[in-house]
Amino acid sequence: MTASQLRNYTHDNCPEYTETEKRRIPISYRDVLAALDVEEAEQVDREIGEMRRVNSLLAG
């Protein structure tokens, strides 16, 4: 796929994408996991956030 084809496909077929007029909105892990029907999406999102905070502190 070309970049335009990929953009069009994801915007049309990925429920985690949110259309905006002026800017991009980051897609959260929770949104991706929920779109994939992962039942524990919110819990996994919290755990990822915690791991990222710990990694940041250790790298810091």
N, C-alpha and C positions, 0 to 999 in steps of 0.2 A: 504494500500500500504506500501511496505517497503520503507526505505529511498532511495534506488537506483531506485525503480520504480517511486517514486514521482519525483526524480531528472530527470529521463529520460522523464517522462510525461511533466513536466514543460518546459524542454528544447526543446521538440518537438512541444508543443502546445501553448505556451505563446509567442506571438509576441514581448512582451516587453523585453524578454530575449535576450542578445547579447552574442554570443559565443566568447570566448577569448582563447588565448594560455597560458598565464602565470598568469593572475590575475583576480580577480572578479571586475565587474563594477557595482556600485550601480544602482538600477532601480529607476528612479524618479517617483514621483506621476504623473507627466505629462505623462510619458510613459505608466503607468498602465491605467490612465484615457483615453488616446488616444486609447489604445488597446481595451478598453470597448466602444469605439465610443462616448465618452462624448464630446459634441461639445465645451464646455467651458474648456477643459482640461488645456490649458495654463493659463487661468485666475484662475482656482481653484488651480493650482500649485503655482501661485504667492501668493494667499491668504493663503495657507498652510504655505508657507515660511515665510510670515509676522507674522502669528500666532506663529510659532516656535521661531522667533526672539523675539517677545514680551514676550513669556513664559520664554525664556532664560534670558532676562533682569530682569523679575520679580523674577525669582528664584535665580538670581545671587548674 
